[in-house]
């Protein structure tokens, strides 16, 4: 289970030489503390802030305490896309719990993939990654204080209700990619596009509040409210602050190498400043697999339950 957890203030010269508390306060920790105020001169009078002169001595800079403005970027100015996206990425990476799903919709044969992630720090660390394969999923689960205990599983879904997991087999033999997989790095890689946006300084358009329509989401990742919404239809709809633009992004796949293209992005951020969804699409001028097609790379990533209680069924997670 996981649970969560600038005004500048000045002292001294602005208050005038008559206020000894202000002057001494301004000098606290500064080289050559003055014991006798008569030997101290304010250069240019009280109007000159930040520099104090000792008689027959060099100027000494005033120490000023600065209070940080902790207003969330999404609240301070939602139209400042760079600040909002940077803060959203930081909040996500520092979260004590989350669930997420990523789907690649590339029209390269064999490249499409759907992966889900579940993480909680409390009561003990657990990080799970599932990968949709045919009628079920395969996956990896990391446990232990340092997430250094690794097991491999495959689940079976009810043929009459694809959303229903009826069991997990922890006797699965791992593939070479499973053994080498860095699950945390994979998940953090979902935010690489935000790093690209910030590094490249691209224009970010804020379009206001808009719905993120999320299809084919793994029910296991959702809270009760969103599960009820999914049960009533084919998609989950959440309102968020929407940001759009174009960025140069690498859609590399292991067997294709680097695939760097101009990519259109849509990113939704919650009222609390956390990422809700990322939608990417790169349409190239290269031929696709079928006549008339062009090579296209698409990706969606959905994020849920940051710093919320994440319960993973102990009956499912206990290995056989």
N, C-alpha and C positions, 0 to 999 in steps of 0.2 A: 504494500500500500504506500502511496506517496502523497504527502501533504505539503502545501506550499509554506512555504514561507514567502536669476541670480542677482539676488540683490547683493551689492557690495557694501560692506560696512566699514567705515573708516573711523580711526581714532586719532586724536592729537591735534595737528596744526589747524584744522578747520574750526576747532573750538576756541582758538585764540590762546595767547600766552598766559592769560589769567587763570586758566583751568589747569592746575598742576597735575591732576589725575590724568587728563587727556594727553599731556605732553609725556609724562613718565610712561603711560601705557603705550604710547607710540614708540618709545625707545626700548621697551622690554626685549631683551635678547639681541639688541644692536650693539656693535663694538663700541666700547668707551662710554659706559653709562654715566650720565651727568649727575653729580650729587648736588651741585649748587646751580640753581636755575639762572643765576646772574651771569654765568659763563656761556649761556646758550642763546643763540640768535636765530630767529626764523627768517630765512632769506625771503625778501619781498613781502614780509608780513604774513598774515594768516591766509592770504589769497593764494600763496604758493604751496600746494599740497604735494607731499611725497618726498620732499628733500629738506633735510635739516642740516645746518652748518654749526660746527663747533668753532669757537673763536680760534684763529690761527691753526685751523685743522681742515682736512678735506671733507667734502660733503658726505653725508651718510644717508642712504635711502631709508625711508620710513617703511616699517613692516605693516602691511594691511591685511586683515583677515577678510577672506572672501567666502561668502556662503553660496553654495551651489543651489541652483533652482532645480528642484526635483520633480517639477511638473512633467508628467509623461508627454512625450512629443506628440502623440496622437491627440492629446487634449490641448496642448499649448498652441499647435498650429497644424492641423491635419493636412494642409496643402503643402507642407514642407516634406515632400516625398523622401528625400535622402535621409533626413533625421528620423522619420517614422520607420522606414525600412531598416535602418541601422539599429534602432532600438528594438524593433521586433525580433531581429536575428539574435541580439544579445539576450533578450528575455527568454527566447526559446532555448538557446544553448545553456542557459543557467537553470532551467526548470528541473524540479525534482521528480517530475513524472510527465508522461505524455503518451498519446497514441497517434499514429500517423499511417498514411497509405500513399504509395507512389505507384503510378502506372505510366509506362512508356507505350506510346501508340505509334511507333515508327513503322513506316511501310517497307521496312527491310525484313525479308523473311527470317524468322527465328529471333528477332530482336525484341518483340513486344514482351513485356514482363510486368507483373503486379506484385509488389512487396508491401507487407505491413510490418509495423514496428510497435512494440509496447515496452514501456520502461517505467520502473518505479524504484525509488531509493529506499523507501520504508515499507514494511518493517525491516526488510533486508533487500539488497540490490538484486534486481532481476531485469534482464534485457532480452527480449524475444523478437526474432525476425521470422516471418512466415513468407513463403513464396507460392503463389497460386500455380498449381500444376494440374491440368485436367480437372477431374471431379473433386480433387482434394488439394491439400497444401503440404509442402515440406518445409522444414525450418530448423532453426538453431536457437537454443536457449542458453544464456549465460547466467550463472548464479555465483554466489560467493562474495566475500567482502570486496574483492577487487575484480569481480566478474571474470574470474579466471577458471571457473568450472564450466565446461562446455558439453552439451548433449545435443543429439540430433534426433529429429522426430518427423513423422509424417502423420497427417490426419485423414480421416475418412468422413465424408459428408453424406448425409441422408439423400439417396437418389431422388426422393420425392420432395425434398426441401433443401436446396443447395446451400442455404444459409446455415443449416443446422449441423454442427459438428457432433458426431456420435462417438468419437474416440480419437486418441492420439497414441501412436506406437513409437516409443522411444528406443526401439531396437534398430532404427534405420542406420545403415552403413553410410558414413559421410563420403561425399565426393571430394576430390582435391580442392575445389574452390571453397567448399564448406570449411575445411580445416584452416585455410588461410584467410577467410573472410574477417574483416574488421567491421563489426556491426555498427559501432558508434561512429566510425568514420563514414560509413555508408550513409547513415542518417544525417550526419552533419553536412554531407555533400548535397543534400536537398536545398541548402541555402547558398550554394556556390553561385547561383545566378544573382543573388543579392550582392555578393561580393563583387561580381563583374559589373553590376549596375553602378555601385559606389566607386569602384576603381576607375571606371571609364568616364564617370561624370556625365552619363547620358541624361537626356531630358526625361523627367518623370511627370506624367500628367495625372493629376488628382481629379477623378470624375465624380467624387461624392460617394454617398452610400449606394450600394447595389447588392443584389443577391448573388451568392455563389451557389450554383446548381451542381451538386456533387452526385455523380451516378456510380452505381455498382460498388458502393462502399461496403467493406466488411463489417457486418453488424457487431462483431465482437469488439470493435474499436470505439463504439459510440456509448454515450451515456443514455440513461433511460428515456429522456425526452426526445433525443434524436432517433432512438430505436423506434419509438412510437411513430415518429414522422416517417421513417423509412417503411414501416409496416403499412402505412396508409398510401404509399406511392412508390415510385421506382427511384426516387432520388431524395437527397437531403438538401434543404435550402437554408442557408444562413446569410444574414445581412452583415456586410462589413464595408469598410472604407476601401475603395477600389483604386488601384494605381496601374497605369499602363505605359507602354513605351517600347522601344526597340533597343536591343543590346547585342553585342557580339558574344556568342556563348559556344562552348565546346560540348557537343552532343556525343562524345566519343563512346564507342562500344569496344569491348575487349578485342574482338576479332576484326574491327574496322580501323582502329587507330583514331587519331584526332579527326574530329568532324566539326570544324569551327564555322559558324554561319551567323548572319544577322537573324536575330530571334525576337519575335513579338512576345511580350510578357503581359500578363494580368496577375496582379497580386492583391489579395484581400487581407485586410488587417482588422482585428476586432476592436471594439471600443476600449478594451483594456490594453491594447497595444501588441497583442500576440498575433502571429501569422495564422490565418484561417486556411488559405488556399493559394497555390501557385500554379499558373497555367502557362505553358510555353509552346510555341510553334515556330518551326523554321522550315520554310518552303524554299527549296533550292532550285537551281536550273539544271540539275543533273537528272538523267532519265531514271525512272523507277523500274520496278520489277516487271510491270505489265505495260503494254503499248499505250501511249498517251499519258502515263503517270509520270510525275516528277518526284524525286526523292524528297520525302517530308519527315521531319522529326518533331514529335509532339510528346509532351509530358505533363501530367497533372500530379500535384502533391496536396494532400489534405492533412490538416493538423487538428487534433482534438485533445481535450483534457489536460492542458498544461497546469501543473501544480494541483491537480485534483486527485482524489483517492482512486487508485487503479487497483482493481481486484482481479487476480488471475486465479481461475478455478484450481484449487489444490489437487483435486481429483484428476484433472487433466495434466497438471504439471509434474506430478509424481511419476517418475520413470518406472518402467516395468523391468 
